[in-house]
Amino acid sequence: MLKDQTLKVVVTFPNTTTALAMEAACKEDGIPGRIIPVPNQISAGCGFSWCADAGEKQRIEAYIAEKKLLVSAVHLIEL
């Protein structure tokens, strides 16, 4: 039985270094989410993405801008 899918914000990165920089910054500042493999619905360069609940999208986008983190895109998808 498949579990119910929920809407998530998924941030993709151009390379592994930028994904790890996001992970370190978010952990340090208590930003919710975690590193996951890039979902099949998305095509991305490095294979890693940051995933959090969809309700955190604006907060995460603001955080990325504030910290000047390098990302490829921010997506809303069901996982």
Backbone hydrogen bonds, N-H to C=O, Kabsch-Sander energy under -0.5 kcal/mol:
donor,donor_aa,acceptor,acceptor_aa,energy
8,K,77,I,-3.4
9,V,52,A,-2.6
10,V,8,K,-0.5
10,V,75,H,-2.7
11,V,50,W,-2.8
12,T,73,A,-2.6
13,F,48,F,-0.7
19,A,15,N,-1.5
20,L,16,T,-2.5
21,A,17,T,-1.9
22,M,18,T,-1.9
23,E,19,A,-2.2
24,A,20,L,-2.4
25,A,21,A,-2.4
26,C,22,M,-2.7
27,K,23,E,-2.3
28,E,24,A,-2.2
29,D,25,A,-2.0
30,G,26,C,-0.8
30,G,27,K,-0.7
31,I,26,C,-2.3
34,R,51,C,-1.8
36,I,49,S,-2.8
38,V,47,G,-1.9
42,I,39,P,-1.8
44,A,42,I,-0.5
46,C,13,F,-1.1
49,S,36,I,-2.6
50,W,11,V,-2.3
51,C,34,R,-2.8
52,A,9,V,-2.1
54,A,7,L,-1.6
56,E,53,D,-2.2
57,K,54,A,-1.9
60,I,56,E,-2.9
61,E,57,K,-2.8
62,A,58,Q,-2.5
63,Y,59,R,-2.2
64,I,60,I,-2.7
65,A,61,E,-2.0
66,E,62,A,-2.8
67,K,63,Y,-2.7
68,K,64,I,-0.7
69,L,64,I,-2.0
71,V,69,L,-0.6
72,S,12,T,-3.0
73,A,12,T,-1.0
75,H,10,V,-3.0
77,I,8,K,-2.3
77,I,75,H,-0.5
79,L,6,T,-2.6
79,L,77,I,-0.5
